[in-house]
Each structure stands twice: as structure tokens, then as C-alpha cells.
Amino acid sequence: MPAHPLWKYLVAAVAAYFLGCISSGLLISRRSGHNIRREGSRNIGATNVMRTVGTAEGLLTFLGDFAKAALAVLLTKAWIGRDGALIAGLMVVIGHNWPVTDHFRGGKGISCTAGAAVCLFFWQGAASCAFFLLVAFLTRYVSVASLAMCAMFTLLVTVSEGFWPCGAWALALTVLAVWRHKANIQRLLKGTENRFSFKKKG
């Protein structure tokens, strides 16, 4: 039996989804006079904002998306415990990836995944984020680093916490990340994926 009434988990899931629908990338790029939907890769995530608008704006986008996931997880955990926080962490990423407020055209969920990961499983999430930085530095492929981070997080959580429910939750986040990176994976296989650079594209 659930530790709390079912309606609490439902409320947490819906609230986290709509929190995820708030796009830091769109808000920050518009304040800078850009329409991120028509620039670069047309993705609302931190990488595209950094490439097309600027480094500071890209970092703010990352922090905004990280923070909304952290907020969803921490508030839910304080209200109904870890199981509810797991649901909220998954739903905030789904809201970011497929926002009903923007015709279900969202980002790839990596910043949100990092926020949820660090707040629920601190050392596993922090180690995975550090692994992201290492892979990104070595390859300069953000897509490769993102998928590597998710895979590392799933491994660490499964080994330290067991597969159910924690490892399964981490695996679900990884599956979402792989799904949203389908085009990147295809470009990697073809050798046409763009490497990351701090220089804006003209």
C-alpha cells in the first residue's frame, strides 16, 4: 500500500509536469532579443542558448532548468517522501521534454535530469555530473557527454540503492534521454554531429 493517499502522488505528478513546462531557454533568449526556436538547432536547451545567444545566457538556462527539477523533487520529498519525489523527478523531465504549453516541443531534459539526480541521490548525481564534464572536455560532444552522464548515474544508483525503485527510475531517465537524442545519435553514427564550442555561430 502507498504510504500516502493516491491523490497526493497525482497532485505531485501534475504539479511537477507543469513546472517542467516552464522553459528557461525561451524566457532567457527572448529577454536577449532572440527567438531560440529559429536559431541554431532550434532546441530550447542550455547548449543551443549558449551557442546562439551567449555563454552567460546558456549557463542561466542550465541553472533555471536544473533549479525547476530540484524544486519539484525537494518540495515533493518534504511533502510525501522519496517515492513521491521519484515520481516528481520523472514528471518534471517529461514536462520539460514535452510541454503542453508549447505544442509538446521541448528540450532534451539533461539539465532537469541533473537537478533531480543531485537532489535525490547526491553523491551519485554529483559524480555523474563530473563525468559529464570529463566526457564533454575529452570529446567536445555534448550529446555524448549527456548520454554518458545518464548511463553512469543509472549504474551508480543501481549498484548503491538497488534496481527497484531507484535504479529503475534512473533507467527511465536514461531512456528518455536516449529517445530525445535520437537525431544526435544518428549524426554521431554518420560523423556529422557538431562539436561544442564557446564561439557563437554566425
C-alpha positions in Angstrom: 0.0 0.0 0.0 1.2 3.6 -0.7 2.5 5.4 2.3 0.2 8.4 1.4 -3.1 8.8 -0.3 -3.0 8.3 -4.1 -4.3 11.8 -4.7 -1.1 13.3 -3.2 1.1 11.4 -5.7 -1.2 12.5 -8.5 -1.1 16.2 -7.4 2.7 16.0 -7.2 3.0 14.4 -10.6 0.8 17.1 -12.3 2.4 20.0 -10.5 5.9 18.7 -11.4 4.8 18.3 -15.0 3.6 21.9 -15.3 6.7 23.2 -13.5 8.8 21.3 -16.1 6.8 23.1 -18.9 8.4 26.4 -17.9 11.2 26.9 -20.4 14.2 28.8 -19.1 15.7 28.8 -22.6 12.8 30.5 -24.2 12.4 33.1 -21.4 16.1 34.0 -21.3 16.6 34.1 -25.0 13.6 36.3 -25.5 14.9 38.8 -22.9 18.1 38.9 -25.1 16.1 39.6 -28.2 16.4 36.2 -29.7 13.9 33.6 -30.8 15.7 30.4 -29.9 13.1 28.4 -31.8 14.5 29.8 -35.1 18.2 29.8 -34.3 20.9 27.2 -34.1 19.5 23.7 -33.6 16.1 25.3 -32.6 16.3 23.5 -29.3 15.3 25.3 -26.1 18.1 23.8 -24.0 21.2 25.3 -22.5 23.6 24.2 -25.2 21.7 25.9 -28.0 21.2 29.0 -26.0 24.9 29.1 -25.2 25.8 28.6 -28.9 23.4 31.2 -30.3 22.8 33.8 -27.6 25.9 33.7 -25.3 27.7 31.8 -22.6 26.1 33.6 -19.7 22.6 33.1 -21.1 23.4 29.4 -21.6 24.6 29.0 -18.1 21.5 30.8 -16.8 19.3 28.4 -18.9 21.1 25.4 -17.3 20.6 26.8 -13.8 17.0 27.5 -14.5 16.2 24.0 -15.8 18.3 22.5 -13.0 16.5 24.5 -10.4 13.0 23.7 -11.5 13.7 20.0 -11.3 15.4 20.4 -7.9 12.4 22.4 -6.7 9.9 19.7 -7.8 11.9 17.0 -6.2 12.7 18.7 -2.9 9.2 20.1 -2.3 7.6 16.7 -3.1 10.1 14.8 -0.9 9.3 17.1 2.0 5.6 16.6 1.5 5.2 12.9 0.7 8.7 11.4 0.9 11.1 9.8 -1.5 8.7 7.7 -3.6 6.7 10.9 -4.4 9.9 12.7 -5.2 10.8 9.9 -7.7 7.5 10.5 -9.5 8.0 14.3 -9.4 11.6 14.0 -10.8 10.4 11.9 -13.7 7.4 14.1 -14.4 9.4 17.4 -14.4 11.7 16.0 -17.0 8.7 14.8 -19.1 7.2 18.3 -18.8 10.4 19.9 -20.0 10.7 17.5 -22.9 7.1 17.6 -24.0 5.5 20.8 -22.6 1.7 21.1 -23.3 2.3 24.9 -23.2 4.5 24.8 -26.3 2.8 22.2 -28.5 4.9 19.5 -26.8 8.1 20.9 -28.4 10.6 20.8 -25.5 14.2 20.2 -24.7 16.2 17.1 -24.1 15.9 17.1 -20.4 19.6 16.8 -19.4 19.7 19.8 -17.1 16.5 18.7 -15.4 17.8 15.2 -15.1 20.9 16.5 -13.4 18.8 18.6 -11.0 16.6 15.7 -10.0 19.6 13.3 -9.8 21.7 15.5 -7.5 18.8 16.3 -5.1 17.6 12.7 -4.7 21.0 10.9 -4.8 23.6 13.5 -4.1 26.9 11.7 -4.5 25.7 9.6 -7.4 24.3 12.6 -9.2 27.4 14.8 -8.4 29.8 12.1 -9.7 27.7 11.7 -12.8 27.8 15.4 -13.5 31.5 15.4 -13.1 31.7 12.5 -15.6 29.6 14.7 -18.0 32.3 17.4 -17.7 35.1 14.9 -18.3 33.5 13.4 -21.4 32.5 16.8 -22.8 36.1 18.0 -22.3 37.6 15.0 -24.0 35.1 14.7 -26.9 33.5 18.1 -27.2 30.3 16.3 -27.9 27.6 17.5 -25.5 25.3 14.7 -26.7 27.8 12.0 -25.9 28.6 13.6 -22.5 24.8 13.8 -21.7 24.2 10.1 -22.5 27.3 9.1 -20.7 26.2 11.0 -17.6 22.8 9.3 -17.6 24.3 5.9 -18.1 26.8 6.5 -15.2 24.0 7.7 -12.9 21.9 4.6 -13.6 24.9 2.4 -12.9 25.8 4.1 -9.6 22.2 4.3 -8.3 21.5 0.7 -9.2 24.7 -0.6 -7.5 24.2 1.6 -4.4 20.5 1.6 -4.0 19.2 -1.5 -5.8 17.2 -1.7 -9.0 13.7 -1.2 -7.6 12.6 1.5 -7.5 15.7 3.7 -7.6 17.6 2.1 -10.3 14.5 1.7 -12.4 13.8 5.4 -12.0 17.3 6.3 -13.1 17.0 3.9 -16.1 13.7 5.6 -17.1 15.5 9.0 -17.1 18.2 7.4 -19.3 15.7 6.0 -21.7 14.1 9.5 -22.0 17.5 11.0 -22.7 18.3 8.4 -25.4 14.9 9.0 -27.0 15.4 12.8 -27.1 18.9 12.3 -28.6 17.9 10.1 -31.5 18.9 12.7 -34.1 22.2 13.3 -32.3 22.9 9.6 -32.3 22.2 9.3 -36.0 24.5 12.3 -36.7 27.2 10.7 -34.5 27.0 7.5 -36.5 27.3 9.5 -39.7 30.1 11.6 -38.3 28.2 14.9 -38.8 27.4 15.8 -35.2 28.6 19.3 -34.2 31.3 19.6 -31.6 30.8 22.1 -28.8 32.4 25.5 -29.0 32.0 28.6 -26.9 32.1 30.7 -30.0 28.7 31.8 -31.3 27.7 30.6 -34.7 27.4 33.3 -37.2 
